Amino acid sequence: MYRLAAFDMDGTLLTPDHRIGPETLAALNQLIDRDMVVTFATGRHYLDAQPIMAKLGLQGYLITGNGTRVYDKQGQQLHATDLPADVAEEVLHTQWQTPASLHVFRDEGWLTNLAVPEMLQAHHLSGFHFQLTDLQRLPALGNSKVCFCGPHDALVELQAQLHAHFAQRVDLCFSAYECLEVLPLGCNKGAALEKLSGHLGMTLADCMAFGDAMNDKEMLASVGHGVVMGNALPQLKALLPDLPVIGHCEKQAVAHYLQHWLRSPRSPYTPV
């Protein structure tokens, strides 16, 4: 029924300790054995996501940076979108009233002016690490996205500041409860998946997708079959009430769903 399956990573494929369970890995390999195109759609950087896939012995297409980059199975970049130079300059040089730390993502890596060691726990599989630098000296071109990380309430206040400043010049998205992202306008996982599916001679109707956070909203809403995780943010469930909700990532719910779907793709599913 579907020819491509797209998966968010954190909170979807990965367990809360940022690992992938054996049942999930087996289910993904079953899809590949049945000639489905497997795609990983993540907010992570390519230098973070690709080593995780390589360690697991998985080869798939990659949508990274919440849609700012698309790669084929060999790591060839198929699509790239950056923040406009004037927007990047304003984000980096405006004195925002917030305690949140600022992080910039470019093809060469993750750049910040403040060491936040606890943030590295999510990257233990890949070894991906921030580079300390003076963000004021970064070039205005080549910045794919900017992230603010901090307490959720503070980020909600910052979101209002950013909305007032930029109006319709950027997209703002909570990729996690404590991470607010500034993205190029119109850039999201759904738009990137549309580009990828077109490149492969498909449409979004040929795709199924799994996700748990607000950065998955456009992707889940636009594919032929979107699936919401049981541990998804309440806002996502409220915005997509017609989509099926499965179990928790901690229990490898994606694997259970896929095993059921592979056996009988048209029959109802009961969450585990």
C-alpha positions as a Python dict, from the first residue, in 0.01 Angstrom:
ca = {
    (1, 'M'): (0, 0, 0),
    (2, 'Y'): (289, 238, 81),
    (3, 'R'): (629, 256, -81),
    (4, 'L'): (822, 475, 165),
    (5, 'A'): (832, 481, 546),
    (6, 'A'): (970, 791, 722),
    (7, 'F'): (1069, 785, 1088),
    (8, 'D'): (1149, 1057, 1337),
    (9, 'M'): (1435, 946, 1561),
    (10, 'D'): (1420, 1087, 1916),
    (11, 'G'): (1099, 990, 2093),
    (12, 'T'): (997, 765, 1804),
    (13, 'L'): (1258, 514, 1689),
    (14, 'L'): (1494, 578, 1980),
    (15, 'T'): (1414, 489, 2340),
    (16, 'P'): (1432, 763, 2608),
    (17, 'D'): (1800, 682, 2666),
    (18, 'H'): (1861, 752, 2293),
    (19, 'R'): (1915, 390, 2188),
    (20, 'I'): (1738, 172, 1936),
    (21, 'G'): (1587, -156, 2055),
    (22, 'P'): (1645, -493, 1885),
    (23, 'E'): (1278, -534, 1789),
    (24, 'T'): (1279, -193, 1621),
    (25, 'L'): (1596, -273, 1431),
    (26, 'A'): (1450, -606, 1315),
    (27, 'A'): (1129, -437, 1196),
    (28, 'L'): (1324, -177, 997),
    (29, 'N'): (1525, -449, 828),
    (30, 'Q'): (1200, -627, 741),
    (31, 'L'): (1082, -315, 560),
    (32, 'I'): (1410, -295, 370),
    (33, 'D'): (1384, -664, 278),
    (34, 'R'): (1041, -590, 130),
    (35, 'D'): (1190, -312, -87),
    (36, 'M'): (1029, -25, 102),
    (37, 'V'): (1226, 298, 98),
    (38, 'V'): (1327, 373, 457),
    (39, 'T'): (1388, 736, 550),
    (40, 'F'): (1498, 887, 879),
    (41, 'A'): (1360, 1237, 938),
    (42, 'T'): (1522, 1411, 1232),
    (43, 'G'): (1614, 1742, 1384),
    (44, 'R'): (1965, 1605, 1431),
    (45, 'H'): (2260, 1711, 1215),
    (46, 'Y'): (2381, 1477, 938),
    (47, 'L'): (2710, 1429, 1127),
    (48, 'D'): (2503, 1307, 1421),
    (49, 'A'): (2236, 1096, 1248),
    (50, 'Q'): (2450, 919, 987),
    (51, 'P'): (2693, 758, 1236),
    (52, 'I'): (2397, 624, 1436),
    (53, 'M'): (2254, 460, 1127),
    (54, 'A'): (2596, 325, 1029),
    (55, 'K'): (2651, 169, 1373),
    (56, 'L'): (2316, -6, 1343),
    (57, 'G'): (2399, -134, 996),
    (58, 'L'): (2107, 61, 846),
    (59, 'Q'): (2120, 239, 514),
    (60, 'G'): (1841, 481, 435),
    (61, 'Y'): (1765, 827, 309),
    (62, 'L'): (1817, 1105, 564),
    (63, 'I'): (1621, 1423, 625),
    (64, 'T'): (1818, 1620, 882),
    (65, 'G'): (1800, 1955, 1059),
    (66, 'N'): (1418, 1938, 1055),
    (67, 'G'): (1410, 1948, 677),
    (68, 'T'): (1701, 2183, 606),
    (69, 'R'): (1900, 1898, 446),
    (70, 'V'): (1813, 1583, 247),
    (71, 'Y'): (2064, 1305, 169),
    (72, 'D'): (2053, 987, -37),
    (73, 'K'): (2162, 647, 93),
    (74, 'Q'): (2523, 714, -8),
    (75, 'G'): (2537, 1044, 181),
    (76, 'Q'): (2505, 1263, -127),
    (77, 'Q'): (2324, 1588, -46),
    (78, 'L'): (2008, 1616, -253),
    (79, 'H'): (1865, 1937, -108),
    (80, 'A'): (1975, 2218, 124),
    (81, 'T'): (1800, 2523, 267),
    (82, 'D'): (1966, 2790, 484),
    (83, 'L'): (1842, 3088, 679),
    (84, 'P'): (1860, 3405, 468),
    (85, 'A'): (2173, 3605, 552),
    (86, 'D'): (1981, 3900, 696),
    (87, 'V'): (1774, 3672, 920),
    (88, 'A'): (2083, 3489, 1046),
    (89, 'E'): (2251, 3822, 1124),
    (90, 'E'): (1949, 3941, 1322),
    (91, 'V'): (1910, 3616, 1518),
    (92, 'L'): (2277, 3611, 1614),
    (93, 'H'): (2321, 3982, 1693),
    (94, 'T'): (1995, 4071, 1866),
    (95, 'Q'): (2000, 4077, 2246),
    (96, 'W'): (1704, 3847, 2318),
    (97, 'Q'): (1554, 3865, 2665),
    (98, 'T'): (1597, 3500, 2757),
    (99, 'P'): (1811, 3269, 2971),
    (100, 'A'): (1816, 3012, 2688),
    (101, 'S'): (2147, 2909, 2533),
    (102, 'L'): (2201, 2970, 2160),
    (103, 'H'): (2317, 2701, 1916),
    (104, 'V'): (2388, 2733, 1543),
    (105, 'F'): (2398, 2450, 1291),
    (106, 'R'): (2605, 2460, 972),
    (107, 'D'): (2730, 2183, 744),
    (108, 'E'): (3056, 2176, 940),
    (109, 'G'): (2878, 2107, 1269),
    (110, 'W'): (2716, 2240, 1587),
    (111, 'L'): (2843, 2577, 1711),
    (112, 'T'): (2773, 2750, 2041),
    (113, 'N'): (2935, 3003, 2271),
    (114, 'L'): (2826, 2823, 2588),
    (115, 'A'): (2927, 2472, 2692),
    (116, 'V'): (2623, 2269, 2796),
    (117, 'P'): (2768, 1924, 2880),
    (118, 'E'): (2432, 1769, 2970),
    (119, 'M'): (2319, 1818, 2609),
    (120, 'L'): (2579, 1567, 2494),
    (121, 'Q'): (2394, 1276, 2656),
    (122, 'A'): (2161, 1256, 2356),
    (123, 'H'): (2460, 1213, 2125),
    (124, 'H'): (2645, 928, 2293),
    (125, 'L'): (2584, 690, 2001),
    (126, 'S'): (2742, 923, 1744),
    (127, 'G'): (2992, 1118, 1952),
    (128, 'F'): (2858, 1439, 1795),
    (129, 'H'): (2988, 1736, 1996),
    (130, 'F'): (2942, 2112, 2000),
    (131, 'Q'): (3225, 2341, 1898),
    (132, 'L'): (3279, 2644, 2120),
    (133, 'T'): (3308, 2959, 1909),
    (134, 'D'): (3226, 3328, 1904),
    (135, 'L'): (2885, 3327, 1736),
    (136, 'Q'): (2914, 3698, 1663),
    (137, 'R'): (3191, 3615, 1414),
    (138, 'L'): (3001, 3349, 1220),
    (139, 'P'): (2939, 3416, 849),
    (140, 'A'): (2582, 3519, 772),
    (141, 'L'): (2561, 3259, 495),
    (142, 'G'): (2548, 2883, 544),
    (143, 'N'): (2350, 2867, 869),
    (144, 'S'): (2082, 2600, 833),
    (145, 'K'): (1904, 2665, 1164),
    (146, 'V'): (1939, 2823, 1507),
    (147, 'C'): (1823, 2656, 1828),
    (148, 'F'): (1745, 2808, 2166),
    (149, 'C'): (1761, 2559, 2453),
    (150, 'G'): (1627, 2625, 2802),
    (151, 'P'): (1322, 2596, 3030),
    (152, 'H'): (1000, 2558, 2832),
    (153, 'D'): (828, 2858, 2989),
    (154, 'A'): (1122, 3080, 2898),
    (155, 'L'): (1113, 2949, 2542),
    (156, 'V'): (742, 3027, 2512),
    (157, 'E'): (821, 3387, 2607),
    (158, 'L'): (1110, 3392, 2359),
    (159, 'Q'): (881, 3254, 2087),
    (160, 'A'): (660, 3560, 2129),
    (161, 'Q'): (965, 3789, 2096),
    (162, 'L'): (1079, 3610, 1781),
    (163, 'H'): (728, 3622, 1629),
    (164, 'A'): (708, 3996, 1693),
    (165, 'H'): (1053, 4058, 1545),
    (166, 'F'): (1045, 3836, 1236),
    (167, 'A'): (672, 3815, 1158),
    (168, 'Q'): (646, 3581, 855),
    (169, 'R'): (1018, 3572, 768),
    (170, 'V'): (1100, 3248, 954),
    (171, 'D'): (934, 2936, 1088),
    (172, 'L'): (951, 2865, 1461),
    (173, 'C'): (917, 2515, 1596),
    (174, 'F'): (948, 2327, 1924),
    (175, 'S'): (1152, 2024, 1824),
    (176, 'A'): (1150, 1921, 2191),
    (177, 'Y'): (993, 2056, 2508),
    (178, 'E'): (1312, 2247, 2589),
    (179, 'C'): (1427, 2332, 2236),
    (180, 'L'): (1289, 2611, 2015),
    (181, 'E'): (1420, 2626, 1659),
    (182, 'V'): (1442, 2911, 1409),
    (183, 'L'): (1411, 2762, 1060),
    (184, 'P'): (1401, 2898, 706),
    (185, 'L'): (1046, 2992, 607),
    (186, 'G'): (857, 2692, 470),
    (187, 'C'): (1123, 2450, 588),
    (188, 'N'): (997, 2140, 771),
    (189, 'K'): (1013, 1762, 753),
    (190, 'G'): (695, 1744, 547),
    (191, 'A'): (828, 1980, 278),
    (192, 'A'): (1158, 1790, 270),
    (193, 'L'): (980, 1456, 240),
    (194, 'E'): (778, 1593, -49),
    (195, 'K'): (1102, 1685, -227),
    (196, 'L'): (1251, 1342, -155),
    (197, 'S'): (943, 1148, -263),
    (198, 'G'): (932, 1350, -586),
    (199, 'H'): (1299, 1274, -645),
    (200, 'L'): (1214, 903, -610),
    (201, 'G'): (915, 923, -844),
    (202, 'M'): (656, 907, -566),
    (203, 'T'): (406, 1137, -400),
    (204, 'L'): (336, 1193, -32),
    (205, 'A'): (33, 963, -71),
    (206, 'D'): (283, 679, -120),
    (207, 'C'): (443, 749, 219),
    (208, 'M'): (378, 655, 580),
    (209, 'A'): (541, 843, 867),
    (210, 'F'): (590, 819, 1245),
    (211, 'G'): (659, 1104, 1489),
    (212, 'D'): (611, 1249, 1836),
    (213, 'A'): (688, 1623, 1839),
    (214, 'M'): (572, 1948, 1684),
    (215, 'N'): (851, 1932, 1426),
    (216, 'D'): (679, 1618, 1291),
    (217, 'K'): (340, 1786, 1243),
    (218, 'E'): (363, 1876, 873),
    (219, 'M'): (512, 1540, 782),
    (220, 'L'): (246, 1339, 968),
    (221, 'A'): (-38, 1552, 833),
    (222, 'S'): (71, 1533, 469),
    (223, 'V'): (157, 1166, 411),
    (224, 'G'): (-78, 889, 307),
    (225, 'H'): (-62, 739, 655),
    (226, 'G'): (66, 930, 960),
    (227, 'V'): (118, 759, 1298),
    (228, 'V'): (153, 946, 1629),
    (229, 'M'): (352, 807, 1922),
    (230, 'G'): (178, 752, 2256),
    (231, 'N'): (449, 965, 2419),
    (232, 'A'): (389, 1250, 2172),
    (233, 'L'): (348, 1607, 2291),
    (234, 'P'): (-19, 1676, 2382),
    (235, 'Q'): (-20, 1968, 2137),
    (236, 'L'): (62, 1732, 1850),
    (237, 'K'): (-214, 1488, 1942),
    (238, 'A'): (-461, 1775, 1967),
    (239, 'L'): (-365, 1909, 1623),
    (240, 'L'): (-386, 1568, 1454),
    (241, 'P'): (-686, 1402, 1623),
    (242, 'D'): (-770, 1178, 1325),
    (243, 'L'): (-435, 998, 1318),
    (244, 'P'): (-380, 667, 1500),
    (245, 'V'): (-189, 686, 1829),
    (246, 'I'): (33, 390, 1916),
    (247, 'G'): (239, 302, 2224),
    (248, 'H'): (543, 457, 2389),
    (249, 'C'): (890, 469, 2235),
    (250, 'E'): (1025, 309, 2553),
    (251, 'K'): (828, -6, 2461),
    (252, 'Q'): (945, -1, 2096),
    (253, 'A'): (591, 76, 1981),
    (254, 'V'): (705, 142, 1623),
    (255, 'A'): (831, -216, 1600),
    (256, 'H'): (502, -359, 1729),
    (257, 'Y'): (304, -146, 1486),
    (258, 'L'): (520, -243, 1190),
    (259, 'Q'): (510, -611, 1275),
    (260, 'H'): (130, -595, 1283),
    (261, 'W'): (116, -387, 964),
    (262, 'L'): (350, -620, 775),
    (263, 'R'): (129, -916, 864),
    (264, 'S'): (-202, -748, 779),
    (265, 'P'): (-169, -387, 655),
    (266, 'R'): (-545, -322, 644),
    (267, 'S'): (-656, -459, 981),
    (268, 'P'): (-703, -246, 1298),
    (269, 'Y'): (-415, -205, 1539),
    (270, 'T'): (-432, -213, 1919),
    (271, 'P'): (-157, -9, 2092),
    (272, 'V'): (85, -205, 2310),
}
